[in-house]
Amino acid sequence: MIGNWSVAHFRARFGGAGGRSAPGSSAPVTYGLIILCCLVFVLGPAAGLNPAYGSGEGLIAAQRAYFHRWGVVPAELFEGAPRAALTPATALFVHGSWVHLLGNMLFLYVFGAMTEERMGRVQFTLFYLGCGYLALLGYAAANDDSTQSLVGASGAISAVLGAFLFLFPGARVTSLLPFLLFLPLRFPAWVVLPFWAALQWVAAGRAAQGPGVAYLAHLVGFGLGFGYAWARFGRPTRVKAAPAPAPEGENQP
């Protein structure tokens, strides 16, 4: 879950971007993903708003069955069932609670829009889905004997954070620091996001066996996102110079 941080980030923008439109002003894929995740959650049993799933023990049973069907169950994923192979994709749109949903959507909203504008709509869509799938797959491979369900967009959003770090290292991110009485402070992305990745690394090392908060999926997604951005946008573009025109005396009549 992306929102489970010691540092909460709620705004990012370019430094010194005068004369251009506000970053994130045109990001239909990012906003579409947010709307889709919210709709799936509200219509599903985890929100507790759909009377079709009942209440009490019946609702809890419906939630477990729902997460098992659409989430990643590592022990089942590598058995070769076609349905299980799709779950790392479907799990990206399923969330376990209101806090889980809102935390993830906040970070997708903050970091996704600018990343989408830089990549383009089609490329960002494939990047988000592909990295999210691989992040959950990596977590499942490390916990291949677990029978608990894993859901959430954290792996894909972590990939967005990794790409954002490479693409906009100087972008200012407003942060709330608990140990400084939640005073809003602004730091560049190259300070904030590596600090977040370090927290995930420490938490992953201390996590108990089996699913909980999928810190490993966060790390895999972050690494994939940064690596993709480096491979796709990090190499300088080589422009072939046009041949110089021949001197006038060398022109043939």
C-alpha positions in Angstrom: 0.0 0.0 0.0 1.6 3.2 -1.2 -0.1 5.4 1.4 1.6 3.5 4.3 4.6 5.8 4.4 6.3 7.7 7.2 6.3 10.6 4.8 3.1 11.7 3.1 3.5 13.6 -0.2 0.6 15.4 -1.6 1.8 17.9 -4.3 4.5 18.0 -6.9 5.3 20.5 -9.6 8.1 21.7 -11.8 10.5 24.2 -10.4 10.8 27.3 -12.6 8.3 26.1 -15.2 7.1 29.6 -16.2 5.4 30.1 -19.4 4.0 26.6 -19.8 0.7 25.1 -18.8 0.4 23.5 -15.3 1.9 20.0 -15.2 -0.7 17.3 -15.1 -3.3 19.4 -16.8 -3.8 16.8 -19.6 -3.5 13.3 -18.2 -6.7 11.4 -19.2 -5.2 7.9 -18.6 -4.2 8.8 -15.0 -7.6 10.3 -14.2 -9.3 7.4 -15.9 -7.3 4.8 -13.8 -8.3 6.7 -10.7 -12.0 6.7 -11.6 -11.9 3.0 -12.6 -10.3 2.0 -9.3 -12.8 4.0 -7.4 -15.8 2.5 -9.3 -14.5 -1.1 -8.8 -14.0 -0.5 -5.1 -17.4 1.2 -4.6 -19.2 -1.6 -6.4 -17.3 -4.4 -4.7 -17.7 -5.8 -1.2 -14.8 -4.1 0.4 -16.5 -0.7 0.4 -19.5 -2.1 2.3 -21.9 0.0 0.2 -23.3 -2.6 -2.1 -26.3 -4.4 -0.4 -25.9 -7.3 -2.8 -23.0 -8.6 -0.7 -25.0 -8.6 2.5 -23.7 -7.7 5.9 -21.9 -9.1 9.0 -20.3 -12.6 8.5 -21.9 -12.8 5.0 -20.1 -9.6 3.9 -16.8 -10.8 5.3 -17.1 -14.1 3.4 -18.0 -12.2 0.2 -14.9 -10.0 0.7 -12.6 -13.1 1.1 -14.1 -14.8 -2.0 -13.8 -11.5 -4.0 -10.2 -11.0 -3.1 -9.4 -14.6 -3.9 -11.0 -14.4 -7.3 -9.5 -11.1 -8.5 -6.3 -10.9 -6.4 -3.0 -12.7 -6.7 -2.7 -15.9 -4.7 1.0 -16.8 -5.0 0.5 -20.6 -4.4 -2.0 -20.7 -7.3 -0.3 -18.4 -9.7 2.4 -20.8 -10.8 0.2 -23.9 -11.1 -0.5 -23.0 -14.7 -4.2 -22.1 -14.5 -5.1 -19.4 -17.2 -7.3 -17.6 -14.7 -4.6 -17.3 -12.1 -2.2 -15.9 -14.8 -4.5 -12.9 -15.2 -4.7 -12.0 -11.6 -1.6 -9.8 -11.5 -3.5 -7.6 -13.9 -6.9 -7.7 -12.3 -5.4 -7.2 -8.8 -4.2 -3.7 -9.9 -7.8 -2.5 -9.8 -8.9 -4.1 -6.5 -8.3 -2.5 -3.1 -8.9 -3.9 0.4 -10.2 -0.8 2.3 -11.0 2.9 2.0 -7.5 3.8 3.4 -5.8 1.5 0.9 -7.7 3.0 -2.0 -7.4 6.6 -1.1 -3.7 6.3 -0.3 -2.9 4.7 -3.6 -5.0 7.1 -5.6 -3.5 10.1 -3.9 0.0 9.1 -5.1 -1.2 8.2 -8.6 -2.8 11.6 -8.9 0.3 13.4 -7.7 2.9 11.6 -9.7 1.0 10.0 -12.5 -0.2 13.1 -14.4 3.3 14.5 -15.1 4.7 11.1 -15.9 1.9 10.5 -18.4 2.4 13.8 -20.1 6.1 13.0 -20.5 5.5 9.4 -21.8 2.4 9.9 -23.8 -1.0 8.2 -23.2 -0.4 4.9 -25.0 3.1 4.4 -23.7 2.1 5.3 -20.1 -0.8 2.9 -20.2 1.4 0.0 -21.3 4.1 1.0 -18.8 1.6 1.2 -15.9 0.0 -2.2 -16.6 3.2 -4.0 -17.5 5.2 -2.8 -14.5 2.3 -3.4 -12.2 1.9 -6.9 -13.5 5.6 -7.7 -13.1 5.8 -6.1 -9.6 3.0 -8.4 -8.3 4.6 -11.3 -10.2 7.9 -10.7 -8.5 6.3 -10.5 -5.1 4.4 -13.8 -5.8 7.6 -15.5 -6.8 9.2 -14.6 -3.6 6.2 -15.9 -1.6 5.2 -18.8 -3.8 3.9 -20.9 -1.0 1.4 -18.3 0.3 -2.3 -18.8 0.0 -3.3 -15.3 1.0 -4.6 -12.8 -1.6 -2.7 -9.8 -2.7 -4.6 -6.8 -4.2 -3.9 -3.2 -4.9 -2.2 -0.8 -7.4 0.9 -0.3 -5.3 3.3 -2.0 -7.6 2.2 0.0 -10.6 2.2 3.3 -8.7 5.7 2.5 -7.3 6.8 2.1 -11.0 5.3 5.6 -11.7 7.3 6.9 -8.7 10.5 5.4 -10.1 9.9 6.9 -13.5 9.0 10.2 -12.0 12.4 10.3 -10.1 14.3 9.8 -13.3 12.2 12.2 -15.5 11.7 15.0 -13.0 14.4 14.8 -10.3 14.2 18.5 -9.5 10.4 18.7 -9.2 9.4 20.0 -5.8 7.4 17.6 -3.7 5.5 19.0 -0.7 5.8 16.6 2.2 4.3 16.1 5.7 6.9 14.9 8.2 5.4 13.3 11.3 8.5 13.9 13.4 8.3 17.6 12.5 4.7 18.0 13.7 3.4 17.4 10.1 4.7 20.8 8.9 4.5 21.0 5.1 8.0 21.1 3.7 9.2 21.1 0.1 11.9 18.9 -1.1 13.1 17.9 -4.6 12.1 14.5 -5.9 15.7 13.2 -5.8 15.6 13.6 -2.0 12.1 12.4 -1.3 11.7 9.3 -3.6 15.1 7.6 -2.8 14.2 8.2 0.9 10.9 6.4 0.3 12.6 3.5 -1.5 15.0 3.1 1.5 12.0 2.9 3.8 10.5 0.2 1.7 13.8 -1.7 1.7 14.0 -1.6 5.5 10.4 -2.6 5.9 10.7 -5.4 3.4 13.6 -6.8 5.4 11.6 -6.7 8.6 8.3 -8.0 7.2 7.1 -11.4 8.4 6.8 -14.2 5.9 3.7 -14.1 3.7 1.6 -11.2 2.4 0.9 -8.1 4.4 2.0 -4.8 3.0 3.7 -5.8 -0.2 6.9 -3.9 0.3 8.8 -6.2 -2.1 6.2 -5.3 -4.8 6.9 -1.6 -4.1 10.7 -2.1 -4.6 10.3 -4.2 -7.7 7.9 -1.7 -9.2 10.1 1.3 -8.3 13.1 -0.4 -9.9 11.3 -1.3 -13.0 9.9 2.2 -13.4 13.3 3.9 -12.9 15.0 1.4 -15.2 12.4 1.8 -18.0 12.6 5.6 -17.8 16.4 5.5 -18.0 16.3 3.1 -21.0 13.6 5.0 -22.8 14.5 8.6 -22.1 18.0 8.6 -20.7 20.0 8.1 -23.8 20.8 11.3 -25.8 19.2 11.6 -29.2 21.7 11.5 -32.0 20.9 13.8 -34.8 22.6 13.2 -38.1 24.2 16.3 -39.4 23.2 17.2 -43.0 26.2 17.1 -45.3 27.7 20.5 -45.8 27.1 22.0 -49.3 30.1 21.8 -51.6 32.0 25.0 -52.2 30.9 26.9 -55.2 34.0 26.1 -57.2 33.4 22.4 -56.8 29.9 22.4 -58.2 29.6 20.7 -61.5 28.0 22.8 -64.3 
